[in-house]
Amino acid sequence: MKNKYFYILVILAALPALSTPLMISAATEGYEFKKYFIFFYPVYIIVAAFLSWQCYRLERKAVAWILLILMILTDITIWQLVKI
């Protein structure tokens, strides 16, 4: 049962990657610099979610939690980048 909670957290942390088109439209100033980070963001989130899921499944729970926390911090920072 504990595995389901972690998997739900991974899915919730990966959902903001679906807002990439909104981020692209919101990034107006300095777009040339920001676009590389914005376009790479969904790729990073998908890879990090997959690796976090694999690490948790293979009993490397500390690494899985670290990846999950990094995903959440990346979600926060990418929105801060878009707002600047």
N, C-alpha and C positions, 0 to 999 in steps of 0.2 A: 504494500500500500504506500510506503514511503517513496517508492520509485515514481509513482504516478504524480505526486506533488512536485517532485523535481522536474519531471517532464512537462508539467503544466507551466512551471516557472520558465523553462527554456522556451516554450512556445510563446508565452507572454512577452518575454524579452526580445523575441525575434519579430513580433508583430509590427513594431515601428518601422521596420524595413519596407513595409508595404506603402509607406507614405513618401517614398522617394520622389514621385512626380510632384507632390506638394512642396517638397524641399527645393526641387529645381526651380519651381515657379516663385518660391519665396526668396531665393538667393538672387538678389539684384546687383548689389555693389560688389565689385571684386569677383565677379562670377568666374573668370578664367582661372583664378587660383582655387576657388571653392569647388569647381565642377569635378576635379579629379578625386577629391575626397567624397563628394556626394555620389559619384558613379561607382566608386569602390566600396562604399558602405554596404549595399545589399549583399555583395559577394562576401565581404568579411563576416556579416551577421550569419549568413547561411553556413559558411565553413565553421565558424565558432560554435554555432548551435549543434551542428553535426558532431564536432569533436567533443563538445561537452557531453552530449548524449552518449557517445562511445566511451568516454572516460568513466562516466557514472556506471555504465553497464559493465565495464571491465574492472570494477571495484577500485578505481582511482578517483575517489570522491573528492579529495582535496583539489586535484587539478580541475575536476569538473566544476567545482564551486568557484575557483579562481577564474575560469573561462566565463562562467555565468556573470560574475561580478564585472568583469571587463566588458562584456556585452552591454550590460546596463549602463556602465560609465560611458561607453561609446555612444549609446543612444542619447544620453544627456548632452555630451559634448558636440555631437553632430548638429543637434538643434541649436546649440549656442553658436556654432560656426555659421549657421544659416542666418541667425538673427543679427549677427555683426554686420 
